[in-house]
Amino acid sequence: MMLAMKPLLFFALFVLATAPASAQRARDLGIAPGPLPTGPLNAITDVPGVLVGQVTIDRGDTIRTGVTAILPHGGNLFADKVPAAIVVANGFGKLMGLSQVQELGEIETPILLTNTLNVAEAASAIITHTLAQPGNEAVRSVNAVVGETNDGGLNDIRTRAVTPADALRAITSASAGPVAEGAVGAGRGTIAFGYKGGIGTSSRRTPDGFTVGVLVQSNYGGRLILAGVPIPPPPAERPASADGSIMIVVATDAPLSDRNLRRLAARAMVGLSRTGSAFSNGSGDYAIAFSVHPDVRRTPARRAAVTAWPELGNEAMSPLFVAVADATEEAIANSLLMATEVQSRDPATGAMRRVQVLDAESVKRALSR
């Protein structure tokens, strides 16, 4: 059953943001990692069937948060599970659903990204959505997959502003097509390298005709590097921390087993390292990879019998490894370059905080030098 895709118009609390005319993606500045071409949208939705939905929540002068949903396909994911794997570089995070994905090698729900203290509300929405799907009337166990980063620097995170209804809207509004980037959805309140972070996406096409798409929620630190060039940190009222987290979601239409999806997810960390991540003790660095190829779906019939499915051989993986590393690097750059300025009031001190955006002109100057 396909999801009904309807636009959201909740201006009081929900802002489905688009980038201003001044924002530029990495390619507009000549930042185009690697030799492989992108898909038509240069987004995770270039992978056939993948849907993305986002709800951005701005309330008063303290709430800056949201939810981003990634659906491997628009049908009943619990019935038609997809092979998947998760890789953890440093595990200072709260990735719900991790153990079952690692054990069984499959995902059976939408993937939601949000803030640290709203993981439970996002999981509640996933469970509600899954139990409501026709054919799931007898379901008594749901492995909700929810990733998070801590947006408490710009968001009054203790209010737990994201509700299950907000998260459910992100799922039901998910669609193919262009993906909003920057300070939207789960990236509304995030900070990376002292600059405004957020949601970013990119894709690559391999010579064999497969697509790899990546979506990131950037909220981490270190020494920012773009196209191999160090970018100076912004002047700030407080030093930027190397701690923080990033969620990386990788989709492909290559027919991969969960074993080779784990290898693919590990190569996303190559792209992350190129951007200058510190991989610090207080960092949560996670990559989730799944395949949408119809012949590797874990359908009820295939799960009930001895089954053989097509699997790309190990020798054919190298182009996919290149693709995911390059797409991750570019998705992170897009998350920074497409971000808009966000201000919020610290509920403890009453002071306003403003996080500077990564200015395209200063990046151009750095690259030219």
C-alpha positions in Angstrom: 0.0 0.0 0.0 1.5 3.3 -1.1 1.5 6.2 1.3 -0.7 9.2 0.5 1.5 12.1 -0.2 -0.1 15.4 1.0 1.6 18.7 1.6 1.8 20.0 5.2 0.5 23.5 6.0 1.0 24.0 9.7 2.4 27.5 9.8 2.0 27.9 13.6 4.3 25.2 14.6 5.6 23.4 11.6 7.9 25.0 9.0 8.7 23.0 5.9 11.7 25.2 5.0 13.4 25.7 1.7 16.8 27.2 1.2 17.0 30.9 0.4 18.3 32.1 -2.9 21.7 32.9 -1.4 22.3 29.3 -0.3 24.5 27.2 -2.6 25.1 23.5 -2.7 28.6 22.2 -2.7 28.7 21.7 -6.5 27.8 25.3 -7.0 31.2 26.1 -5.4 33.1 23.5 -7.3 33.1 20.9 -4.5 32.4 17.7 -6.3 34.2 14.8 -4.6 35.3 11.9 -6.8 35.0 10.8 -10.4 31.5 9.4 -10.4 28.4 11.2 -11.7 25.5 12.1 -9.5 21.9 11.1 -10.0 19.4 13.6 -11.4 18.7 15.2 -8.0 22.0 14.5 -6.4 20.0 13.2 -3.4 19.1 10.0 -1.6 15.8 10.0 -3.5 17.7 9.2 -6.7 17.6 5.6 -5.4 14.3 4.3 -6.8 11.5 4.1 -4.3 13.2 5.9 -1.5 11.0 8.6 0.2 11.9 11.4 2.5 9.6 13.5 4.8 10.5 16.3 7.1 8.8 18.3 9.8 10.5 21.4 11.2 9.4 22.8 14.5 10.0 26.4 15.5 8.1 27.6 18.5 8.6 30.8 20.4 12.3 31.8 20.8 13.5 28.5 22.4 12.3 25.5 20.3 14.4 24.7 17.2 14.1 21.0 16.3 12.3 18.6 14.0 12.1 15.1 12.5 13.4 13.6 9.2 11.9 10.3 7.9 13.6 8.0 5.4 11.5 5.2 3.9 13.2 2.5 1.8 9.9 2.1 -0.1 6.3 3.3 0.2 4.7 -0.1 0.8 4.4 -2.2 3.9 7.9 -2.2 5.3 7.1 -4.7 8.0 5.9 -7.2 5.4 8.5 -6.5 2.8 11.6 -5.8 4.9 14.8 -4.6 3.3 18.3 -6.0 4.0 20.3 -3.6 6.1 23.3 -3.0 8.3 24.6 -0.5 10.8 28.2 0.5 11.5 29.3 2.5 14.6 32.6 4.4 14.5 32.1 5.8 18.0 29.0 4.9 19.9 28.2 7.9 22.1 24.6 7.9 20.9 21.1 6.5 21.2 20.3 4.5 18.0 17.1 2.7 18.7 16.7 -0.6 16.9 20.4 -1.2 16.5 20.7 -4.7 18.0 17.9 -6.4 15.9 19.2 -4.8 12.7 22.7 -6.2 13.5 21.3 -9.6 14.5 18.8 -10.2 11.6 20.3 -7.9 8.9 17.1 -6.2 7.9 14.9 -3.1 8.5 11.2 -3.4 8.9 10.1 0.2 9.5 10.8 3.8 8.4 14.0 5.3 9.7 13.5 8.5 11.8 16.1 11.0 12.8 15.4 13.5 15.6 16.9 15.0 18.7 18.3 13.0 21.6 15.4 13.3 24.1 12.7 12.7 21.5 13.7 9.2 20.4 10.9 7.7 22.3 8.2 9.9 20.6 9.7 9.1 17.2 9.6 5.4 18.0 5.9 5.7 19.1 5.0 7.2 15.7 6.8 4.4 13.9 4.9 1.7 15.9 1.6 3.5 15.3 2.3 3.7 11.6 3.4 0.0 11.4 0.4 -1.4 13.3 -2.0 0.6 11.1 -0.7 -0.9 7.9 -3.2 -3.3 6.2 -1.9 -6.9 6.8 -0.3 -6.1 10.1 -3.3 -6.8 12.3 -1.5 -9.6 14.1 1.8 -7.8 14.6 3.0 -7.8 18.2 6.6 -6.8 17.9 8.0 -3.8 15.9 11.7 -2.9 15.7 11.5 0.9 15.3 14.8 2.4 14.0 15.4 5.9 15.3 18.7 7.9 15.1 19.4 11.1 17.0 21.9 13.9 17.5 21.7 16.4 20.4 20.4 19.8 19.3 20.5 21.3 22.8 22.8 24.1 21.7 19.9 25.8 19.9 16.9 23.9 21.1 15.3 23.8 24.6 15.7 20.0 24.3 14.4 19.3 27.8 10.9 20.4 26.7 10.8 17.3 24.3 9.0 19.4 21.8 8.6 16.7 19.1 5.4 14.7 19.6 4.4 11.4 18.1 2.0 13.3 15.9 4.9 15.4 14.5 6.9 12.3 13.8 4.0 10.5 12.2 3.5 13.5 9.9 7.1 13.2 8.7 6.4 9.6 7.8 3.0 10.2 6.0 4.3 13.2 4.1 7.4 11.4 2.8 7.8 11.7 -1.0 10.3 11.2 -3.8 11.8 14.2 -5.5 14.1 17.0 -4.2 15.1 16.9 -0.5 15.2 20.1 1.5 18.6 20.6 3.1 20.2 22.7 5.9 18.3 23.9 9.0 15.2 21.7 8.3 13.7 18.6 9.9 16.0 16.9 12.3 18.7 19.4 11.4 16.9 22.5 12.5 18.9 22.9 15.7 22.2 21.1 14.9 25.7 22.6 14.9 28.8 21.3 13.1 32.3 22.7 13.5 30.9 25.8 15.2 28.7 26.5 12.1 25.1 25.8 11.5 24.8 22.2 10.6 21.7 20.2 9.4 20.4 17.9 6.8 22.4 17.2 3.6 22.2 14.7 0.8 24.0 13.5 -2.3 24.1 10.6 -4.7 26.4 8.8 -7.1 26.0 6.5 -10.1 28.4 3.6 -10.6 29.7 2.4 -14.0 27.5 -0.7 -13.6 24.4 1.5 -13.4 23.8 1.3 -9.6 22.9 4.3 -7.5 24.1 5.1 -4.0 22.3 7.9 -2.1 23.3 9.4 1.2 21.4 11.6 3.7 23.2 13.0 6.8 22.2 14.8 10.0 25.4 16.8 10.8 26.0 17.8 14.4 29.7 17.1 15.1 33.0 18.7 15.4 36.7 18.6 14.6 38.6 20.7 12.0 36.4 21.4 9.0 37.9 20.4 5.7 36.1 20.9 2.3 37.7 19.6 -0.9 40.8 18.9 1.0 41.1 22.5 2.2 40.9 23.5 5.9 38.2 26.0 6.6 38.8 28.4 9.5 36.3 28.2 12.4 33.9 31.0 12.9 34.5 33.6 15.6 32.2 32.5 18.4 31.2 33.3 21.9 32.3 29.9 23.0 34.9 27.4 21.6 33.5 24.8 19.2 33.5 21.4 20.7 34.9 18.4 18.9 32.1 16.3 20.5 28.8 15.9 18.8 27.2 13.3 16.5 26.3 12.5 12.9 23.7 10.1 11.5 24.4 8.8 8.0 21.7 7.0 6.1 22.9 5.1 2.9 20.5 3.7 0.3 21.4 1.7 -2.8 19.6 -0.2 -5.6 22.5 -2.6 -5.9 21.4 -6.2 -4.8 23.4 -6.5 -1.6 23.3 -8.8 1.3 23.4 -7.4 4.8 27.1 -8.5 5.0 28.1 -6.3 2.0 25.8 -3.5 3.2 27.8 -3.5 6.4 31.0 -3.1 4.3 29.2 -0.3 2.4 28.2 1.5 5.6 31.8 1.3 6.9 33.0 3.2 3.8 30.7 6.1 4.6 33.1 6.8 7.5 35.8 7.4 4.9 33.7 10.4 3.6 33.1 11.6 7.1 36.8 11.5 8.0 37.6 13.6 4.9 35.6 16.5 6.4 37.8 16.6 9.5 35.7 14.7 12.0 37.5 14.3 15.3 35.7 11.0 16.1 36.0 12.2 19.7 35.0 10.3 22.9 31.7 12.3 23.0 30.8 11.7 19.4 28.1 9.4 18.1 29.1 8.4 14.5 26.6 6.0 12.9 25.9 4.8 9.4 22.8 2.8 8.4 22.8 1.2 4.9 20.0 -0.6 3.1 19.2 -2.0 -0.3 16.0 -1.4 -2.2 16.6 -4.0 -4.9 13.3 -5.9 -5.2 15.0 -9.3 -5.5 16.6 -9.0 -2.1 13.6 -7.8 -0.2 12.7 -10.1 2.8 9.1 -10.8 1.8 6.9 -13.2 3.8 7.3 -15.9 1.2 11.0 -15.6 1.2 11.2 -15.6 5.0 9.1 -18.7 5.2 11.3 -20.9 3.0 14.8 -21.8 2.0 15.6 -18.9 -0.3 18.4 -17.9 -2.6 18.6 -14.2 -3.7 20.9 -12.5 -6.1 23.9 -10.9 -4.5 26.5 -8.6 -6.0 29.9 -10.3 -5.7 32.6 -9.0 -3.5 34.7 -8.0 -6.5 32.0 -5.7 -7.7 31.8 -3.7 -4.5 34.7 -1.3 -5.0 32.8 1.2 -7.2 30.0 1.3 -4.5 32.7 1.9 -1.9 34.0 4.9 -3.9 30.4 6.1 -4.4 29.4 6.1 -0.8 32.6 7.8 0.5 32.2 10.6 -2.1 28.5 11.0 -1.6 28.9 11.2 2.2 31.5 13.9 1.9 29.3 15.9 -0.4 26.2 15.4 1.7 28.0 16.8 4.7 29.2 19.8 2.7 25.6 20.4 1.5 24.3 20.2 5.1 26.6 23.2 6.0 26.3 25.3 2.9 22.6 25.0 2.6 22.0 25.9 6.3 20.3 29.2 7.3 21.0 31.2 10.4 19.1 30.1 13.5 18.8 32.0 16.7 17.3 30.9 20.0 17.2 31.9 23.6 19.0 29.8 26.3 16.2 29.0 28.7 18.7 28.9 31.6 20.4 32.2 31.1 17.9 34.1 29.0 20.6 35.0 26.5 20.1 34.8 22.8 22.4 32.5 20.8 23.1 32.9 17.1 25.1 30.3 15.2 26.8 31.6 12.1 26.2 29.9 8.7 29.1 28.7 6.6 29.5 31.6 4.1 29.8 30.5 0.5 32.1 33.5 -0.4 34.6 32.7 2.4 34.6 29.1 1.2 35.3 30.2 -2.3 38.2 32.3 -1.1 39.7 29.4 0.9 39.4 27.1 -2.1 41.0 29.6 -4.4 44.0 29.9 -2.1 
